[in-house]
């Protein structure tokens, strides 16, 4: 009545809030979120997020995860696709394929699957080749 803007226009600038599935909570079904998501309980289903997903040390996901960034400290059974940085923390267990622009795996993390490193959306796509000096010597000697 007093404002010419519609309700949808007023909500466009509202920041997305964080969501949490607490310990002792189990959900079955797909989960979609525009804000950060933390799981300390059990989720049987897929996660589609446009922000950061955190799987806590006691958290379990049985399904696929697609998001901007992810920190995994718990258990994931399914594929993980991250547009930026994927961190597999100590104690995490991932059974499934992963795809990420950047990957950090701590020594006590467990990962069983295939890994595909994709070009980061923020990079210019240039790849710099680093050659081992000994490798170059062997290659030159083999070519003679």
Helices and strands as residue ranges (DSSP letters): H 7-10, E 19-21, E 26-28, E 31-33, E 37-39, E 42-44, E 47-49, E 52-55, E 60-62, E 65-67, E 69-72, E 75-77, E 80-88, E 93-95, E 98-105, E 110-112, E 115-117, H 133-143
